[in-house]
Amino acid sequence: MPTIDYAAKAKSAAKLLEKFGGPITLRQVIPGEYNPATNQMTEETIIDKLAVGVVLNYEQDVIDGTRIQSQDREIYLGADGLEAPTTTDKVVIGSSVFSILNVQAIQPYDVPVLYVLQVRR
């Protein structure tokens, strides 16, 4: 049985997203910590990571008004070289900032090929 090179598949997915998608910024916000010596909170740290993806509207038949709302978007991100997003991260597209509600990895075995995000403003 032939083996499948999933790392190569991830690179192929990234190239297709680059061709048909656009730049998306994943923003990781690390909260500040309490410093007992100064009795103050340290400043939060923001780390922006550039990714490539496609933003889609949800089909009308999956919008239930609760779990998926009409303003929610579905984002497909290439996973090649990208750390898995979390629901504490944000997505920045242009000047719009979205919260990540759900992350699914399309990941045969141990190699993520795509991340599918549900986001909301």
C-alpha positions, 0 to 999 in steps of 0.5 A, a space after each residue: 500500500 502506498 504511503 501518503 505524504 501529508 506534509 506535502 498535502 499541507 504544502 499543496 493546500 497552503 499554495 491553493 489558499 495562497 492562490 485563491 485566498 488572502 492574508 489573514 492575521 492570527 492574533 494571540 493575546 497573552 494576558 498580563 500577570 500580577 506583579 506582587 512587588 509593584 502591586 500592578 498588572 504587567 501589560 498584555 503581550 500581542 503576537 500577530 502571525 500571518 496566515 493565508 486563508 479563505 473566508 466564507 459565509 455559512 450556508 443558510 440551512 446551517 444557521 440556527 441563530 444560536 450555535 451558528 449566527 448569520 454574521 458568523 464566518 467560516 475560515 479555512 486556513 492553511 496549516 503548513 508551518 502554522 501553530 494550531 489556533 485556539 479559541 482565545 486567539 483572534 482573527 484580524 482581516 483588514 480592520 475587522 477583528 473576529 473572535 474564534 468560536 470553534 477550531 477544527 483541524 483537518 488532520 490525517 494522522 499527526 499532520 494538520 493540513 487545514 484549520 477550519 475556524 468559526 469566527 464572529 465579530 
